[in-house]
Amino acid sequence: MSHPSTNLQFSPLIIGTMRLGQWGAQMDTKAYESFIEQCLDLGVSDFDHADIYGSYTTEAEFGEVLRSRTALRQKMQITTKCGIKLVSENWPDHKLKSYDSSAKHIIKSAEHSLKNFHTDYIDLFLIHRPDFLMNPQEIAEAVDQLKQSGKIRYFGVSNFTPGQMKLLSKYVQIDNHQYEFSVTHLDPLNDDTINFCYESGIKSTAWSPLAAGALFKDNIKQEHRALKELCKSLCNKYNCSLDVLLIAWIRKHPSRITPILGSTKILRIASVLEGLETEISTEDWYTIYQASTGKEIA
Ligand SMILES: NC(=O)c1ccc[n+]([C@@H]2O[C@H](COP(=O)([O-])OP(=O)(O)OC[C@H]3O[C@@H](n4cnc5c(N)ncnc54)[C@H](OP(=O)(O)O)[C@@H]3O)[C@@H](O)[C@H]2O)c1
């Protein structure tokens, strides 16, 4: 069976930028520059942003590197997102946290991101969360305008239900869906998110693929203890680290989901990259699934 498909391609891992700046590692320009260069040297060239990261500061901090090192831009793909309006001193006219997918907001956000990155195109532009009031035709017109003017190359969504994607895809091509998926967040397997993307040729990407670091913590939640113990024994079996195992679990799915890794440490990114060929058995995949739900499958 043939699937409608997009030409959008990702590097084997996508680097999440949410924790690089004020919401995490507090990198300065030099640290961003070194981080970006090392990722590119490893062959990881996709960077995932959102306008809101660092309360509207991370895009511009990252972009500061591109301002002085213009040659780096062609070596990377930039994803960014719009549609969440945070209350922030950096965007004082937002009075209430809300979603906005009006054409005016989409275009204004894209232009703002272009300025932040000192670039004239965004590779992939996403609507960050589904706006209950979304008008699919209006979104399509805004996306069309941005594509026609070369300001964005591909368009996608994040955290949408299959129904919301189905509606929107009647008006505009969705190239990517970015959703939460990990050993502690199994919903996409059960709510048709993955199936819908697979069937529609929409590229799947997984945010928080390492469960946002939950299994690495010393004060791990009670509900995750058995899962962690099991994962540790499987790490021994496959002779790999926990992060490699968690990524192997995601990559076992035949729909080829690309993880968006949130680590701010190059050594960890390099180690996950090195372990990408680790394959776990189907039984072990299901053992992890069942340890996560705490019950045997039907
Ligand atoms: N679309 C959306 O709604 C949405 C929502 C959330 C996130 N995102 C995107 O997804 C990206 C990834 O999300 P995430 O950061 O939650 O992903 P993640 O990869 O699941 O978690 C990253 C966290 O795990 C920690 N970690 C990783 N390996 C570790 C290890 N071996 N030992 C101890 N700690 C370890 C990292 O700390 P270190 O930095 O110290 O390694 C970091 O705090 C974000 O950057 C963002 O781009 C999208």
The ligand as an ORCA input file, in Angstrom:
! r2SCAN-3c Opt
* xyz 0 1
  N       5.643     20.184     21.543
  C       5.569     20.256     22.849
  O       4.516     20.523     23.440
  C       6.817     19.997     23.636
  C       6.745     19.879     25.045
  C       7.936     19.635     25.745
  C       9.142     19.514     25.073
  N       9.164     19.667     23.701
  C      10.434     19.527     22.953
  O      11.011     18.278     23.270
  C      12.358     18.461     23.696
  C      12.742     17.379     24.631
  O      11.925     17.392     25.811
  P      12.567     17.000     27.197
  O      13.676     17.926     27.502
  O      11.490     16.847     28.197
  O      13.189     15.576     26.768
  P      13.880     14.338     27.449
  O      15.015     13.972     26.551
  O      12.828     13.321     27.730
  O      14.410     14.828     28.864
  C      15.548     15.636     28.989
  C      15.895     15.713     30.458
  O      16.399     14.437     30.871
  C      17.662     14.624     31.479
  N      18.549     13.473     31.159
  C      18.768     12.933     29.951
  N      19.644     11.908     30.039
  C      19.982     11.829     31.342
  C      20.856     10.993     32.075
  N      21.573     10.030     31.462
  N      20.962     11.185     33.419
  C      20.267     12.170     34.025
  N      19.425     13.012     33.376
  C      19.277     12.846     32.054
  C      18.226     15.880     30.851
  O      19.197     16.457     31.706
  P      20.624     16.969     31.114
  O      20.350     18.205     30.349
  O      21.408     17.193     32.356
  O      21.185     15.853     30.265
  C      16.976     16.729     30.714
  O      16.675     17.416     31.916
  C      12.363     19.876     24.280
  O      13.655     20.443     24.329
  C      11.472     20.593     23.299
  O      12.228     20.924     22.139
  C       8.037     19.882     22.997
*
